[in-house]
Amino acid sequence: MSFFKPINSRYYTVSKDAKATPDHLYWRRLGVPVLVKEFGTIDYVDFSPMEPYYFAVTCSVRVQIYNPITKLVVKNLSRFQESAYGGTFRNDGKLLVAGDEEGLVKLFDVSSKNILRLFKGHKGAVHRAAFTQDSVHICSFSDDKMVKVWDLSTEKVVCDIDGHTDYVRAGCTSPVSPNLLISAGYDHKIRMHDTRVASGSVLEVNHESPVESVLYLPSGGIFVSAGGTDIKVWDAMGGGKLLTRLAHHHKTVTCLKLANGGRRLLSGSLDHTLKIYDVSNYECVHSINYPNSVLSLGISADDETLVAGMVDGLVSIRRMESEKDEKKEEQIDEKKWKIATEHVDEVVPEHKKMVQEQVDRYLRTYEYSKALDCCLTHRCVTKFPHLTVSVMHELIRRKGLARAFSGRSHKSLAQLLSFCNRYISDYRFTRVLLDAVNILLDVYEDTMDTFPKDILNQFNGLVKRLKQEETVTYGCLKVQGAMDLLISNASYVSKRISKDAKATPDHLYWRRLGVPVLVKEFGTIDYVDFSPVEPYYFAVTCSVRVQIYNPITKLVLLSFCNRYISDYRFTRVLLDAVNILLDVYEDTMDTFPKDILNQFNGLVKRLKQEETVTYGCLKVQGAMDLLISNASYVSKKNFCNRYISDYRFTRVLLDAVNILLDVYEDTMDTFPKDILNQFNGLVKRLKQEETVTYGCLKVQGAMDLLISNASYVSKKKYEDDLKQSENAKKLDAIKVF
């Protein structure tokens, strides 16, 4: 086996980005997510600002506090009758405030899980609540379009703020002042309030979309709002000036968070992505994908834990893989190795067998099932999927993949289907995995009914994944077609731009005037004047009249009605317009010039024509309805009865009927009445055809007789004309003589 060629797994590897940014390397250290299932959508996620950075997840009728290391629930705050919203920690991590669907705001002691304060006053659901910077007041934002500031010690309202015209679903407090707060709602308005001012609102800006989230930057002079597909950055110190607009999401942005000490901005969206922006230049530096729409985000103060809540109730928890721990483990291994080799003459290095070497060994001995099993381990599937696909490709080439698939247990089949489901949408592996799935179906086609439900569900999931890929591919082809069209027009656009490079603004402005429309009038055009009111009709003075034109249609009003009243799209509207016109000018009709009266007469004629056409259409419609009602009867006719009068089929069907009579001549008496009636109908049809044919022959004979006499008639007429001309010449000669 010296000629054996090892498999080439590098064919499917992804080329590493040599110019990876520091942000990309930093956020890529987030490990594999741990998914926790909750009941209902995840409304809000908030981290405690104190170590060990527990985080609160608000969903359904409870607020659950998780340990970020163990990913387990350590506290469960379930003192809610209806849905809970916006569980938020105080800056010392000891208290937590949350709103609910009943309009109540509840303050909890995190350690004992007891309700310390209950704030009543809102008439709608409270979706967000937050502590002020001094930690002695609470701000609540409600669906009753109100914002309230509460005193913790007395449970009384310190300040009532109104001004919104729709639900207030977002809000935050200033990180530098206990008196400033921001509220935002579905009325597109973002309002900054100062509790020291009597009117409350000191600044208002328009986001132009329903606002889902808002937050201050650490400086307190800039705030960020999210709504629709846009994220907007506003300068509060500059009077609400819009600094920038971020539009990297293609669906609604639902949540915002700050990370890395306020130097990075995180946004989650319904498009299943999380975007990370650099606050210094507002550029997108990294993106993370999720399996479903993201509704809430949370990140610990040290960036060690990133939590995302999704619409299907899944909580994704990612932990940052520490580089220090890896270095410590390497140092410990080196120390152990030095201690173990101090009194040894020679050290033989350990040779670690890689997975690919084991696969090559099994392929040499034609043990295809074991070679595939080596590549389906958890480590190989997660870290080296290209190696698994390379082995499948090699087995397909050797025509041994069917042998490797056969005789597998249900557990092994589940692993194989899980791998296909996971990587069949990867463009590097799609072709090979499609061939592999086809071979798998061929192998287990007969025993598919004996599979348990989990394997059948994986097969169904594979079908859904392939349908999704088909839809995506179709959309990409559409985009490619549009791009090709744009590229094909690029040369024309570039030439046009090069021509316009030195054109003046006036030249570009007046060149927008389109191709002229020429209208013929009688006599010279004396004067033209436009109405100063929309739609800017213009009057043309010529000859003995002044005509008022529509600038869009370029027609006089009556001319316009005459032209388009027969168009089925405009008939009803123009009929009403003509009736109103007649009512307006009924008394002054006698003073109109002849041309306008002619147009009125033309309008009457056009309406009569339309009436005739409509009546004809109704006749045709009745005939069509009659034909459709008789369609079932016609379809039941005998074939010969139906088509024997068609000149294309007559000869063949006559021969067929003769053969039919010869075959059933002796048994004709035993036929039922309906068949005998069809035979009688056939006889009648043949008699009719005979009569028609006889008439046609008569006509043909008459035509032949006429054609044969045509030459004689023409000759006789010629001779008579010649004699008349000669006689006329003789008479003229006699007169002259």
N, C-alpha and C positions, 0 to 999 in steps of 0.2 A: 504493500500500500504506500510505496514511496511517492507515487504520483498524486496522492490525495491532496486536494486543494481546500484549505479551511474556508469556512463561510465568511463572506464579506459583510459584516454588520455595519460598517461605516457608511454604507450607501444610504441608510435611513437616518443618520444622525443629523441634528440641527446645528448649523454653523453658529458658533458662539459670537456674540457681539463684542468685537475687539474694543469698541469705543463705548462700553457701558458706563453710564453716568453714576456718580456716587449715590444719588437717590435710588436708582434702579438696584444697585447692589445692596443698599441699606434695607429697602422694603422687601427685597427678595428673600431676606433672612426670615421673614414670617413663615412659620412651619405649616404643616398640613393642617387644615381646619378640623376642629372637633365640632360636630353638629349635634345640637341638643333640641329635641322636639318639645314645643310648648303648645298649649291649647289657644287657638286664635292668633290673630296677627300681632306682631311685636310692635307696640306703639312707641316705646321710648327705651333707650339704654343710657345709663349714666354711671360714671365711675366715682367711687369715693376718692377725694383728694389725698387721703392719708393711707399709708401702707397698712396692710398688704394689698391695697387697691381692689377691694371688693367692688363688684358692679351690680347695679339694680336693673332688672328687666321687667318692664311693665307690659302685661298682656292680660286680656280677659278681665277677670274680677280680682286680680291679685298683683302684688309686686314681689318678685322673688330676688333674693340677694345671693349671688354666686361667689364662690372662691375661684379666682382666676387660675390657680395652679392645679387644683383637683377637678375643676369644672363641675362641681357639685353644689347643690343648693344648701346654704347654711342658715338662711332666715327666710320665712315665708309670711308676708304681710297680706292677710286675706280678709281684712275687716271692711269689705266693700259689698254693697247690695247689688250694684250694677257695675258696668265697665269702669276700670281704673285707667287714668291717663297721667303721663308725664312725671313719674317718680324721680325726684331730684334730691341729691345729698346737699347738706350744708357744708361750708368750707372746712369744718372740723371733722366731718364724717360721722357725727354722733346722731344727727337728726335727719329725717327724710320727709319731704312734703310731696303730696300727690293729689290730683283732682279726680273727679268721677263724673259719671253720666247724670247724677242727681243734682249737680251744681254745688256740691260740698267740696271743701278743701280740708284735707286731713294731715295732721302733723304727727309723725311716729318717732318713738325712741327706738333706734336701730337695735340696741343691745337687748331690751326687754320686749320689743314688738308691741308695746302699748301705744294707744292713741293719747297724745298729750293735749292736743288742741283740736277743736272742730270749728271751722269757720263757715258760717251760713250767711247767705246774702245774694248769691247768684241765682238767676232764674233759668239758666241754660247750662249745658255741660261745660265743665272746666277742663280744657285740653292741656294747658301748660300752667305750671306754677314754679316760681323761683325765689330764692333768698336774695335780699339786697346785699350790698357790699359790706355793710356793718353787721349783718347776720341777726338783726333784731326785727326786721320786717319781712313780710312775704308779699309778692306780687302774683296775682292770679289773672288769667286771660280766658274769657268765657265766650260761649256761643250766643249769649244775650247781648253781644256787642259792647260789653263793658270791661273795663280793667279796674281792679280794686287792689289797694295796698292795705295790708292788715298789720296790726301790732301783735307781736307774739305774746306778750305778757297779758294783755287785756282781751284778746280775741275780737277787737273792734276795728271798724274800717277807719283808716287814717285818711285815705283819699279815694274818691270815686272819679274815674276818668271815662268820658264817653267821646263820641265823635266818629266812630266807625259805623258803617252802614251795612255790614255783613259780619259773618262769624269771625271772631278773633282766634286764630288757631296757632299763632306763633308769637313769641315774646322773649325778652331777655333783660337782664339788669346790667348796669354799667360796672365794669371791674374796678373803676377808680373813684366813683362817686355813689354814695348811698341814695341820692335824690333823683338820679337819672334812670330811665328805663325806656325800652322800645317795645311797641306793640305793632303787629302786622296781621292782616286778615284777608279774607276772600274778596274784599272790595278793592283790592290792588293797592291799598294805601299802607304806607309805613309811617308811623307817627312816633316822634320822640317826645317824651313827657318829662317835666320837672315838677316834683311834688311841692316845691316851694312857690310855684307860680299858680295863681288862682285859676287861670284858664286851662292849665294842665299841659296842653300841647305847645311845644316850642319849635317844632320842625315837622314838616310833612313832605314826603316824596311819593312818587307813583312808580310802582314796579311794573305795571302794565300786564300783570298776570296774578292770579290768586297766590298769595305768599304762603309757603309751607314751613319755612324755617328762617330764623334771623339770629345773628350773634355779633357781639362786639369783638374787635381785635384787642389784644392786651393793652395797647396804648389808650384805648377809650375814645379816640378821636375819629376812628373809622369803623363802620359797621358793614356787614355783608348780609344780603338777602337772597333767598332761593325761592323761585316760583316758576311754573312752566318749565321750559327747557333751559332757562337762563339763570346765571348767578351774577348778581350785580354788587359792585363795591362802591360805597358812598362815603363822602367826606363830611362828617358831622360838623367839624370846625369850619368848613368852607361853605356852610349854608345848605348842605344836602347836595353838593356837586357830585355827579356820577363820574367816578374815576375810571372804571373799566367794566366791561361786560364779558363774562365767560360763557361760551356756548359749546361745550365739549360733549354734553349729553344730548341724546335724541329723544328722550322721554322725560317726564316730569321729575325734577329734582326734589327729593323728599326730606333730606336732612343735611346738616352741616356740623362739622366739628373741627377744633384746632388740635394740632399735634406738634411734637418736637419743640415744645416751649413756645408755641405760637408762631413758629416760622413756617409751618405747613398747614394748609387748609384741606380738609377732607370733605367730599360730597358724595352722597349716595343717591341712586336714582332708580326709577322703574325699569330702566334698560339693562338691569342686572349687573351694573358696573359701579365701582368705587373709584373716583378720581382724586389724585393728590396734586395740589398746586403749591408752587413756591410763592410765599406771600410777598417777597421782595419784588418780583417781576410778573406775578400772576400767570406763570406758564405751567402747563400740565407736565409734571415730571414722572408720574407713574400711574398705572391703572391696574386694578384688581377685579377679576370677574367672579360672579357669584351665580349659583344655580337658579336663583329666582329674584324677583324684584326686591330691592332694598328699601325698607321703610325707616330704619333707625340705625344710628351709628354710635359707637362709644370707643374711646381709646384711653388707656391709663396714662398717668402723668409722665411715666418714664418710657412710654412707647412699647412696653414689653407685651401688652395684650391688646389686641384689636378685636372688637365684637361688633357683629352686624346682625340686625334683626330683619327677617324677611316676611313677605306677605303670607306665606304658607305656614307660619308658626315655627320655622327653623331658626335657631340661634347659632351663628357661625363664630367660633372662638379660635383665634390664631394667637400663638405665642411666638415671640421673637427668639430665635436660636442664638444663644450667647456664644461669642467667639472665645471668651475667657474660659468657659468650661471645657471647650475642646482643647485649648492650649494646656490647661492643667492636666487633663487626662494624658496628653502626649508626654508631658514632663514626667508624670508618675510612671508611665510605661518605660521611659528611658532610664529612670533611676533603678527600676526593678531589673532591667536588662543588664545594667552595669554591675549591680550587686551579684547577679547570677553568673556573670562571666569573668569575675575577678581572678579566680584561680584555675582558669582553663587555658590549655596551650593553644588551641585553635577553635574558632567559632565557625560552624557551618551555618550559613544563612538559611532561614526558613523559606521554603518555596510554597507560596500560597497558590493553590490552583484556582484559576478564574473560571467563571461559569462557561465561557466560550470554549475553554480547553476541554471541559467535561463533555460539552455538546459535540465537539469534534471527535472525541474518543468514541462516543456512542454512535455517531454517524459512520465511523470507520467500520464498526461491527454490525451495522444495519439494524441497530436497536432504536427504531424511530420513535416509539412510544416514550422510552426513557429520555431521549433527547428533547422531546417536547415537554416532558414533565420538568426537566431541569429549568426550562425557561418560563414555567408558569408559577414559580415561587413568588411570594409577596415581594421580596426584595428585587427580583429581576423585573417583575411587572411594573413596579413603581419607578425604579431607577434606570432600568435598561430595556424599555419596551421595544426599542429598535432591534435588540438581539432576538427577542421572541418572534418578531415579524420576519427577521432574516432566516430563522430556522424554518418557519412555515414556507417561506419562498423557496428555500432549498429542497424541502420535502415535496413541494408541488413540482419542482423541476425533475425530481427523481421519481415522481408518481407514487410516492409513499405516504402522502398525508392521509389518505383514506385509511391506510393500515394503522397509522398513529392515532387516528380518531376512534377507531372501532374498539369495542370491548371496554369502554371507560365506565367508571362508577358515576353515580349522580353528582357526587361532590366534585369530581374532576371536571365533569361537564359544566357544572355551575361556574367553576373558575374560568374555564375556557370562554363561556358565553359572557361572563363579566368582563374579561379582557376585550372581547370583540365590541361589546357595548361601549366600553370606555374609549377605545382608540379608533373605531371605524370612521369617525368624523375627522380624524387627523389626515390632512392631505397627503402626508408621507406614506401612510399605511393603507389608505382606502382600497386601492386596487387589489393588493395581496389579501386583505381581510375579506373582501367580497368573494374572491375565489375560494378562500378557506371556508366561509359560511356556506357556500353552495355545496362544497364537498361534504360538510357536516350534515346538511339536510339530506343529501343522497344516502349517506351512511345510515342515519337514524329515521328514515322516512317511514318505514314499516312499524317501528316501535314507538312512534311519537305519542300514541294514546296512553302508554304506560308511564310516561314521565310525571313526576309530581308537579304541583302547582307553581312552585318557585321557578323551576326550569322553564315551564310554559310561559310564565310572566316575563322571564328574560328574553325568550324568543319574541314575544309581543313588543317588548321594549326595543328590541333590535329593529323590528319592522317600523315602529314609530320614528326611531332615529334616522332610518334610511329615508322615510318620507320627508322628514325635516330637511335632510341634506338635499333631497331633490328640489324642495321649494327654494332653499338658499341658492342652489346652483342656477335655477331658473331666474331668480332675481339678479344674480351676478351676470348672467348672459344679457338680461335686459340692460343693465348698467353698461356692460361692454358695448352693446349696440349703440347706446346713447353717446358713449365716449368716442366711438369710431366716427359717428356723425359730427361731433364737435371737432375732432381732429381733422376730418376732411374739409371742414369749413375754416380751419385755422389760417390757411394761406390767404383766403379772401379777407378775413378780418384783419390780418397783419398788414395787407396792402392798404386797406381802408384806413387803418390807424396811421400808417406812414404818410398817407396823403393828408390826413387831418392834423399832423404834428405841428405844422406851421400855420394852420388856419386860425383866424381871429375869432373871438367869441361871437361877434356879430355875424360873421360868415357862417359859423356853426348853427347859430340860432335861426337865421332866416332860411338856411338851407333845409330846415325841417318842413317847410311848406311842400306839400305833396304835388302830385300830378294835377294840372288844372282840369276842371270839368267845364265844358263849353255849352251854354244854353242860348238858343237862337230867339231873339225878340224881333218885333216888327218896328223898323225905324231905328234911329240912332238913340243910344242910351244917354239921356240928358243928365241924370243925377242918381247917386247911390247913397243910401244912409242906413246905418244900423240902429236897432233898438238898444237902448242902454240897459235893458232888463233881460235876464235869461228867459228863454234860450237864444237871445240875440237874433231875432228875425231881421232881415234887411229888406228895404223898399227900393225897387228899381223903377225909375220914372222914364217912360219912353212912349212916343206916339201920343195917343189920347187916353192913356191909362197909367196907373201906378200899381205895380204888382208886388206883393209881399211874399218873400221866399223863406223857406226853412233852410238854415245854413248847413244842416246835417244831411238832409235828403236832397237838397238843391232843387226842390220842386215847389210850385205854388200849391196852396192848400188843397184846392179842388182837383188840381192835376194829380196830387199825391193820392187822394181818395180814388180817383178814376183808375189810377195805375195799380193800386194794391188791394182794392176791395174784393177782387176775385181770388186773392191768396187766402187759403183756408186758415192760415195762422192768424190773420188780422181781420177776417170778415166780421166777426161779432163786434169787435171794438169799433171798427170804422162805421158799421151800420148805426151804432149808438151815437158816434160822433156826427154823422150826417143828419140824424134826426135832431140833435141839439142845434146844429148849424141852421137847419130849416126853421126851427122855432125862433132862433135869434133874428134871422133876416126875413121872416115871413111877410112883414108889413112893407118892407122896402125893396121887395123883389122886382117891382116894376121899374125901378130906377137903375137897375144893373145894365151895363153895356152888353152887346150881343155875344161877345166871346165868353163872358161868364155864364150867360144863359145857355149857350151851346154846351159848356162843360156840365151844367146841371142836366141838360137833356142827354148828354153822353152817359152821365151817371145813371140815369133812369134806364137807358138801353142796356148798360152793363148789368144792372140788377135783373132786368128781364132775362137776359142771356143766362145769368147765374141761376135764375129760377128754372129755366128750361133744362139746364145741365143737371141741376139737383133732382128734378123730376125724372130725368133719364137715369140718373144714378140709382134712384129709389127703385125704378123698374128693374134695372140690372140686379140690384140687391135682392129683389123678390124672386127673380128667376134663379139666382144663385142659391137662395134658401130652398127653393123648390127642388133644384138639382141635388142639393145636399140631403134633403129629406128622402129623396128617392135613391140615394146612393146604395143603401143596403139592398134594395130590391134589384137594382141593376147588377150589383156584384154577385147576386145569386143566379143570374141567367146562365143557361147552358153555353159552353164555349162555342160550339158550332153555330148555335142560333145567333150568338153575339157577333161573330166575326166572318160568317160566310158571305156577307154582302160587301166586305172589304176587298177591293179589287186585287190587293197584294196577296190575299190568302185564298181566293175563291177556288182556283183550280185544285190546290192541294186539299182543301176541305171537302170538295166534291168527291175526290178519289177516296178520302178517308170515310165519308158517309157511305159510299158504295161498299167499301170493305166491311164497315160496321153492319150494314144490312145483310151482307152475305154470311157473316158470322152468326148473327142472332135471328136469322130468318125463321128457323124451326121453333124457336122458343119465344116468339114475339107475343103469343097469347098469354104467357105467364107473367108478363111485365105489369107492374102497378100502374095506376092511372096517371100519376105525375110524369112517368117516363113516356107513356103513350102520348100525353099532351105535348111533351117536348118534341116528339117525332112529328105530330101534326103541325106544331108551330114551325118546324123545319120545312115541312112541305109547303106551308103558306109562304114562308120567306123565299123559297125557291121559285114559287109562282110569281111573287112580286118581282124577283130578280129577272125572271123570264120576260115579264111585261116591260120592265125598264130596259132590258137589253133589246127587245123588239123595237121599242120607241127610239132607242139610240141608233139602231140600224136604219130605221126610217129617216132619221135626221141625217145620218151619214150618206144615204142614197141621194137625198135632196141636195146635200152639199156637193157631192160628186157631179150631179147634173148641172148645177149652177157653174161649177168650175169648168166643165167641158164646154158650156155655152159661152163662157166669158170671152174666148178668143173670137168667136163668130160675131158676137155683139160689138166688140171693139173694132173689128175689121169693117163691118157695115157702117158704123158711125163715121169711120174715117172716110169711106167712099162718099157718103152723103155730104160731108163737109167739103170734100174736094170738088164735087159737082156744083155746089152752091158758090164756091169761090170762082169757078170758071164762068158760070152764068153771070156773076156780078161783073167780071172783067169784060165780057161781051157787051153788056148793057152800057158800061162806061165808054167803050169804043164807039158804040152807035151814037151816044150822046155827043161825043166829041166830033164825030163825022157830021 
